[in-house]
Amino acid sequence: MDTFEELIAEGAAVPVEGWDFSWFEGRATEARPSWGYARMIGERMATVESVLDVQTGGGEVLNTVEKLPARTAATDGWPPSVAVARRLLEPRGVEVVQAGNLDPLPFPDASFELVVSRHPTEVGWSEIARVLRPGGTYLSQQVGSGSMHEVSEAFLGPLEIDNSRDPELAAADAEQVGLEVVDLRHESLLATFDDIAAVVHFLRKVIWIVPGFTVDGYRPQLRAVHDQIRRGGPFVAHTKRFLIEARKP
């Protein structure tokens, strides 16, 4: 059995570029929403000729789509992720462009029939509306308020839940820029961590759960979670997810 120090060193050494979570297999789990986002976007892309994937990360989800539209583009704001996405997607003919979360999208008005985005950190609604063609659709799976709240509290102490990521607020923002919300769903899903290495890697990768996280800065809390896992089994938390689909008239 690995020691505490060995496990945190392992979690601290795993690269965090891109948005690939395959390293967690066998040591952490997260239930998936019932709507099946990757399947949904694949079905939608089969019916259009142009699509933009906003905040694509390393392009891992987009790359699961077997047949991409004739014009497929993707953006992300973090240079290491952009490099990963280019290696993965450019051989498939995808245009990968660096653009920050709320930067103007580097495309003309009415460029795309479909805009997709999985787990955007921030949403530039006016830009999404601008680049959509009339009749086009925005389809996005987003992280809801209070996601992984149990993890945050284990490291930061008692916290009030920030409700700024409420699905109803997202719907209101979409409608404010002239989009029509045609689908809105939300779910709470079980997540577990089997060892402290998985917790360390998760906090390094999903940086907003414990802002400013470092192993040295949170060693006592890491030790407490490690001991809890050793005594009682996996650390349990809950993710919040919502699906929003909005159409441009």
VEXMIGU-824723 format. One record per residue (C-alpha): chain; y, x, z. Coordinates in nm, 2 decimals, decimal comma. Layout:
# residues N
<rec ch="A" north="Y" east="X" up="Z"/>
...
//
This chain:
# residues 249
<rec ch="A" north="0,00" east="0,00" up="0,00"/>
<rec ch="A" north="0,34" east="0,14" up="-0,10"/>
<rec ch="A" north="0,59" east="0,22" up="0,17"/>
<rec ch="A" north="0,93" east="0,07" up="0,20"/>
<rec ch="A" north="1,10" east="0,38" up="0,07"/>
<rec ch="A" north="0,86" east="0,41" up="-0,23"/>
<rec ch="A" north="0,92" east="0,05" up="-0,32"/>
<rec ch="A" north="1,30" east="0,06" up="-0,31"/>
<rec ch="A" north="1,29" east="0,38" up="-0,51"/>
<rec ch="A" north="1,08" east="0,21" up="-0,77"/>
<rec ch="A" north="1,31" east="-0,09" up="-0,79"/>
<rec ch="A" north="1,61" east="0,14" up="-0,82"/>
<rec ch="A" north="1,46" east="0,34" up="-1,10"/>
<rec ch="A" north="1,39" east="0,06" up="-1,35"/>
<rec ch="A" north="1,64" east="0,04" up="-1,64"/>
<rec ch="A" north="1,86" east="-0,27" up="-1,64"/>
<rec ch="A" north="1,98" east="-0,28" up="-2,00"/>
<rec ch="A" north="1,92" east="-0,59" up="-2,19"/>
<rec ch="A" north="1,79" east="-0,92" up="-2,06"/>
<rec ch="A" north="1,42" east="-0,85" up="-2,06"/>
<rec ch="A" north="1,24" east="-0,96" up="-1,74"/>
<rec ch="A" north="0,89" east="-0,86" up="-1,83"/>
<rec ch="A" north="0,89" east="-0,58" up="-1,56"/>
<rec ch="A" north="0,87" east="-0,86" up="-1,30"/>
<rec ch="A" north="0,53" east="-0,98" up="-1,42"/>
<rec ch="A" north="0,28" east="-0,96" up="-1,13"/>
<rec ch="A" north="0,55" east="-0,91" up="-0,86"/>
<rec ch="A" north="0,79" east="-1,20" up="-0,90"/>
<rec ch="A" north="0,79" east="-1,55" up="-1,04"/>
<rec ch="A" north="1,04" east="-1,80" up="-1,16"/>
<rec ch="A" north="0,95" east="-2,15" up="-1,27"/>
<rec ch="A" north="1,09" east="-2,25" up="-1,61"/>
<rec ch="A" north="1,29" east="-2,57" up="-1,68"/>
<rec ch="A" north="1,09" east="-2,85" up="-1,83"/>
<rec ch="A" north="1,29" east="-2,87" up="-2,15"/>
<rec ch="A" north="1,17" east="-2,53" up="-2,28"/>
<rec ch="A" north="1,50" east="-2,37" up="-2,40"/>
<rec ch="A" north="1,34" east="-2,11" up="-2,63"/>
<rec ch="A" north="1,13" east="-2,37" up="-2,80"/>
<rec ch="A" north="1,43" east="-2,60" up="-2,84"/>
<rec ch="A" north="1,65" east="-2,34" up="-3,01"/>
<rec ch="A" north="1,37" east="-2,25" up="-3,24"/>
<rec ch="A" north="1,33" east="-2,61" up="-3,35"/>
<rec ch="A" north="1,71" east="-2,65" up="-3,40"/>
<rec ch="A" north="1,74" east="-2,32" up="-3,59"/>
<rec ch="A" north="1,47" east="-2,45" up="-3,84"/>
<rec ch="A" north="1,72" east="-2,72" up="-3,94"/>
<rec ch="A" north="2,04" east="-2,51" up="-4,00"/>
<rec ch="A" north="2,15" east="-2,23" up="-4,22"/>
<rec ch="A" north="2,39" east="-2,06" up="-3,97"/>
<rec ch="A" north="2,37" east="-1,99" up="-3,60"/>
<rec ch="A" north="2,56" east="-1,78" up="-3,34"/>
<rec ch="A" north="2,40" east="-1,67" up="-3,01"/>
<rec ch="A" north="2,68" east="-1,60" up="-2,76"/>
<rec ch="A" north="2,62" east="-1,36" up="-2,47"/>
<rec ch="A" north="2,28" east="-1,27" up="-2,62"/>
<rec ch="A" north="2,21" east="-0,99" up="-2,37"/>
<rec ch="A" north="1,96" east="-0,76" up="-2,55"/>
<rec ch="A" north="1,87" east="-1,03" up="-2,80"/>
<rec ch="A" north="1,54" east="-1,09" up="-2,64"/>
<rec ch="A" north="1,55" east="-1,47" up="-2,64"/>
<rec ch="A" north="1,69" east="-1,50" up="-2,99"/>
<rec ch="A" north="1,41" east="-1,26" up="-3,11"/>
<rec ch="A" north="1,15" east="-1,51" up="-3,00"/>
<rec ch="A" north="1,26" east="-1,75" up="-3,28"/>
<rec ch="A" north="1,00" east="-1,70" up="-3,56"/>
<rec ch="A" north="1,23" east="-1,79" up="-3,85"/>
<rec ch="A" north="1,60" east="-1,73" up="-3,81"/>
<rec ch="A" north="1,86" east="-1,90" up="-4,02"/>
<rec ch="A" north="2,00" east="-1,73" up="-4,33"/>
<rec ch="A" north="2,31" east="-1,64" up="-4,14"/>
<rec ch="A" north="2,24" east="-1,54" up="-3,78"/>
<rec ch="A" north="2,50" east="-1,36" up="-3,56"/>
<rec ch="A" north="2,50" east="-1,26" up="-3,19"/>
<rec ch="A" north="2,76" east="-1,13" up="-2,95"/>
<rec ch="A" north="2,76" east="-0,97" up="-2,61"/>
<rec ch="A" north="3,02" east="-0,79" up="-2,40"/>
<rec ch="A" north="2,82" east="-0,51" up="-2,23"/>
<rec ch="A" north="2,78" east="-0,20" up="-2,46"/>
<rec ch="A" north="2,43" east="-0,11" up="-2,33"/>
<rec ch="A" north="2,30" east="-0,46" up="-2,41"/>
<rec ch="A" north="2,47" east="-0,46" up="-2,75"/>
<rec ch="A" north="2,28" east="-0,14" up="-2,83"/>
<rec ch="A" north="1,95" east="-0,30" up="-2,73"/>
<rec ch="A" north="2,03" east="-0,61" up="-2,93"/>
<rec ch="A" north="2,12" east="-0,41" up="-3,24"/>
<rec ch="A" north="1,79" east="-0,22" up="-3,22"/>
<rec ch="A" north="1,60" east="-0,54" up="-3,18"/>
<rec ch="A" north="1,79" east="-0,78" up="-3,41"/>
<rec ch="A" north="1,95" east="-0,59" up="-3,69"/>
<rec ch="A" north="1,62" east="-0,52" up="-3,86"/>
<rec ch="A" north="1,58" east="-0,90" up="-3,88"/>
<rec ch="A" north="1,92" east="-0,93" up="-4,06"/>
<rec ch="A" north="2,12" east="-1,04" up="-3,75"/>
<rec ch="A" north="2,49" east="-0,94" up="-3,73"/>
<rec ch="A" north="2,54" east="-0,81" up="-3,37"/>
<rec ch="A" north="2,90" east="-0,79" up="-3,26"/>
<rec ch="A" north="3,05" east="-0,67" up="-2,93"/>
<rec ch="A" north="3,27" east="-0,93" up="-2,77"/>
<rec ch="A" north="3,35" east="-1,00" up="-2,41"/>
<rec ch="A" north="3,26" east="-1,33" up="-2,24"/>
<rec ch="A" north="3,61" east="-1,48" up="-2,29"/>
<rec ch="A" north="3,73" east="-1,27" up="-2,58"/>
<rec ch="A" north="3,81" east="-1,44" up="-2,91"/>
<rec ch="A" north="3,49" east="-1,47" up="-3,11"/>
<rec ch="A" north="3,52" east="-1,24" up="-3,42"/>
<rec ch="A" north="3,45" east="-1,51" up="-3,67"/>
<rec ch="A" north="3,66" east="-1,75" up="-3,88"/>
<rec ch="A" north="3,70" east="-2,12" up="-3,79"/>
<rec ch="A" north="3,41" east="-2,35" up="-3,87"/>
<rec ch="A" north="3,16" east="-2,06" up="-3,92"/>
<rec ch="A" north="2,84" east="-2,20" up="-3,77"/>
<rec ch="A" north="2,64" east="-2,51" up="-3,77"/>
<rec ch="A" north="2,48" east="-2,42" up="-3,43"/>
<rec ch="A" north="2,60" east="-2,21" up="-3,14"/>
<rec ch="A" north="2,35" east="-2,13" up="-2,86"/>
<rec ch="A" north="2,38" east="-1,94" up="-2,54"/>
<rec ch="A" north="2,13" east="-1,88" up="-2,26"/>
<rec ch="A" north="2,28" east="-1,82" up="-1,91"/>
<rec ch="A" north="2,63" east="-1,74" up="-2,01"/>
<rec ch="A" north="2,83" east="-1,58" up="-1,73"/>
<rec ch="A" north="3,15" east="-1,76" up="-1,85"/>
<rec ch="A" north="3,20" east="-2,00" up="-2,13"/>
<rec ch="A" north="3,50" east="-1,98" up="-2,37"/>
<rec ch="A" north="3,49" east="-2,35" up="-2,47"/>
<rec ch="A" north="3,79" east="-2,34" up="-2,70"/>
<rec ch="A" north="3,63" east="-2,06" up="-2,90"/>
<rec ch="A" north="3,30" east="-2,23" up="-2,92"/>
<rec ch="A" north="3,47" east="-2,54" up="-3,05"/>
<rec ch="A" north="3,67" east="-2,34" up="-3,30"/>
<rec ch="A" north="3,38" east="-2,16" up="-3,46"/>
<rec ch="A" north="3,16" east="-2,47" up="-3,48"/>
<rec ch="A" north="3,16" east="-2,66" up="-3,81"/>
<rec ch="A" north="3,24" east="-3,03" up="-3,80"/>
<rec ch="A" north="2,92" east="-3,20" up="-3,69"/>
<rec ch="A" north="2,79" east="-2,87" up="-3,55"/>
<rec ch="A" north="2,62" east="-2,84" up="-3,21"/>
<rec ch="A" north="2,65" east="-2,62" up="-2,90"/>
<rec ch="A" north="2,32" east="-2,59" up="-2,71"/>
<rec ch="A" north="2,31" east="-2,39" up="-2,39"/>
<rec ch="A" north="2,09" east="-2,34" up="-2,08"/>
<rec ch="A" north="2,31" east="-2,23" up="-1,79"/>
<rec ch="A" north="2,28" east="-2,12" up="-1,43"/>
<rec ch="A" north="2,39" east="-2,39" up="-1,19"/>
<rec ch="A" north="2,57" east="-2,38" up="-0,86"/>
<rec ch="A" north="2,38" east="-2,23" up="-0,57"/>
<rec ch="A" north="2,12" east="-2,05" up="-0,78"/>
<rec ch="A" north="1,93" east="-1,80" up="-0,57"/>
<rec ch="A" north="2,14" east="-1,89" up="-0,27"/>
<rec ch="A" north="1,86" east="-1,78" up="-0,04"/>
<rec ch="A" north="1,87" east="-1,43" up="-0,18"/>
<rec ch="A" north="2,25" east="-1,41" up="-0,15"/>
<rec ch="A" north="2,24" east="-1,52" up="0,22"/>
<rec ch="A" north="1,97" east="-1,27" up="0,31"/>
<rec ch="A" north="2,21" east="-0,99" up="0,22"/>
<rec ch="A" north="2,56" east="-1,14" up="0,28"/>
<rec ch="A" north="2,49" east="-1,39" up="0,57"/>
<rec ch="A" north="2,58" east="-1,76" up="0,57"/>
<rec ch="A" north="2,77" east="-1,87" up="0,26"/>
<rec ch="A" north="2,92" east="-2,19" up="0,13"/>
<rec ch="A" north="2,79" east="-2,28" up="-0,22"/>
<rec ch="A" north="3,04" east="-2,24" up="-0,49"/>
<rec ch="A" north="3,03" east="-2,56" up="-0,70"/>
<rec ch="A" north="3,22" east="-2,42" up="-0,99"/>
<rec ch="A" north="2,90" east="-2,41" up="-1,20"/>
<rec ch="A" north="2,83" east="-2,78" up="-1,16"/>
<rec ch="A" north="2,69" east="-2,94" up="-1,49"/>
<rec ch="A" north="2,94" east="-3,22" up="-1,47"/>
<rec ch="A" north="3,23" east="-2,97" up="-1,47"/>
<rec ch="A" north="3,08" east="-2,80" up="-1,78"/>
<rec ch="A" north="3,06" east="-3,14" up="-1,95"/>
<rec ch="A" north="3,43" east="-3,20" up="-1,86"/>
<rec ch="A" north="3,53" east="-2,86" up="-2,00"/>
<rec ch="A" north="3,34" east="-2,93" up="-2,32"/>
<rec ch="A" north="3,51" east="-3,27" up="-2,36"/>
<rec ch="A" north="3,85" east="-3,12" up="-2,30"/>
<rec ch="A" north="3,82" east="-2,91" up="-2,62"/>
<rec ch="A" north="3,71" east="-3,21" up="-2,82"/>
<rec ch="A" north="3,33" east="-3,18" up="-2,80"/>
<rec ch="A" north="3,11" east="-3,48" up="-2,74"/>
<rec ch="A" north="2,84" east="-3,42" up="-2,47"/>
<rec ch="A" north="2,52" east="-3,57" up="-2,60"/>
<rec ch="A" north="2,27" east="-3,42" up="-2,34"/>
<rec ch="A" north="2,31" east="-3,30" up="-1,99"/>
<rec ch="A" north="2,01" east="-3,22" up="-1,76"/>
<rec ch="A" north="1,96" east="-3,01" up="-1,44"/>
<rec ch="A" north="1,67" east="-2,89" up="-1,24"/>
<rec ch="A" north="1,60" east="-2,69" up="-0,92"/>
<rec ch="A" north="1,31" east="-2,44" up="-0,97"/>
<rec ch="A" north="1,10" east="-2,22" up="-0,74"/>
<rec ch="A" north="1,13" east="-1,84" up="-0,75"/>
<rec ch="A" north="0,93" east="-1,59" up="-0,55"/>
<rec ch="A" north="0,95" east="-1,21" up="-0,49"/>
<rec ch="A" north="0,62" east="-1,04" up="-0,39"/>
<rec ch="A" north="0,77" east="-0,70" up="-0,29"/>
<rec ch="A" north="1,11" east="-0,54" up="-0,21"/>
<rec ch="A" north="1,10" east="-0,34" up="-0,54"/>
<rec ch="A" north="1,13" east="-0,67" up="-0,73"/>
<rec ch="A" north="1,42" east="-0,77" up="-0,51"/>
<rec ch="A" north="1,60" east="-0,44" up="-0,57"/>
<rec ch="A" north="1,56" east="-0,46" up="-0,94"/>
<rec ch="A" north="1,67" east="-0,82" up="-0,95"/>
<rec ch="A" north="1,99" east="-0,75" up="-0,76"/>
<rec ch="A" north="2,07" east="-0,45" up="-0,99"/>
<rec ch="A" north="2,01" east="-0,66" up="-1,30"/>
<rec ch="A" north="2,17" east="-1,00" up="-1,19"/>
<rec ch="A" north="2,48" east="-0,84" up="-1,04"/>
<rec ch="A" north="2,66" east="-1,16" up="-0,93"/>
<rec ch="A" north="2,39" east="-1,26" up="-0,67"/>
<rec ch="A" north="2,51" east="-0,99" up="-0,43"/>
<rec ch="A" north="2,83" east="-0,84" up="-0,58"/>
<rec ch="A" north="2,85" east="-0,47" up="-0,54"/>
<rec ch="A" north="2,49" east="-0,43" up="-0,44"/>
<rec ch="A" north="2,35" east="-0,08" up="-0,39"/>
<rec ch="A" north="2,04" east="0,03" up="-0,21"/>
<rec ch="A" north="2,23" east="0,25" up="0,03"/>
<rec ch="A" north="2,49" east="-0,02" up="0,11"/>
<rec ch="A" north="2,23" east="-0,28" up="0,19"/>
<rec ch="A" north="1,94" east="-0,08" up="0,34"/>
<rec ch="A" north="1,92" east="-0,28" up="0,67"/>
<rec ch="A" north="1,90" east="-0,61" up="0,48"/>
<rec ch="A" north="1,64" east="-0,46" up="0,24"/>
<rec ch="A" north="1,43" east="-0,35" up="0,53"/>
<rec ch="A" north="1,45" east="-0,70" up="0,69"/>
<rec ch="A" north="1,34" east="-0,87" up="0,37"/>
<rec ch="A" north="1,07" east="-0,61" up="0,32"/>
<rec ch="A" north="0,94" east="-0,68" up="0,67"/>
<rec ch="A" north="0,96" east="-1,06" up="0,61"/>
<rec ch="A" north="0,74" east="-1,03" up="0,30"/>
<rec ch="A" north="0,49" east="-0,81" up="0,48"/>
<rec ch="A" north="0,46" east="-1,06" up="0,76"/>
<rec ch="A" north="0,47" east="-1,39" up="0,58"/>
<rec ch="A" north="0,42" east="-1,34" up="0,21"/>
<rec ch="A" north="0,65" east="-1,38" up="-0,08"/>
<rec ch="A" north="1,03" east="-1,43" up="-0,03"/>
<rec ch="A" north="1,10" east="-1,78" up="-0,16"/>
<rec ch="A" north="1,42" east="-1,89" up="-0,33"/>
<rec ch="A" north="1,53" east="-2,15" up="-0,58"/>
<rec ch="A" north="1,71" east="-2,12" up="-0,92"/>
<rec ch="A" north="1,93" east="-2,39" up="-1,05"/>
<rec ch="A" north="1,94" east="-2,46" up="-1,43"/>
<rec ch="A" north="2,11" east="-2,71" up="-1,65"/>
<rec ch="A" north="2,10" east="-2,79" up="-2,02"/>
<rec ch="A" north="2,41" east="-2,90" up="-2,20"/>
<rec ch="A" north="2,43" east="-3,01" up="-2,56"/>
<rec ch="A" north="2,77" east="-3,08" up="-2,71"/>
<rec ch="A" north="2,86" east="-3,18" up="-3,07"/>
<rec ch="A" north="3,18" east="-3,13" up="-3,26"/>
<rec ch="A" north="3,29" east="-3,45" up="-3,43"/>
//
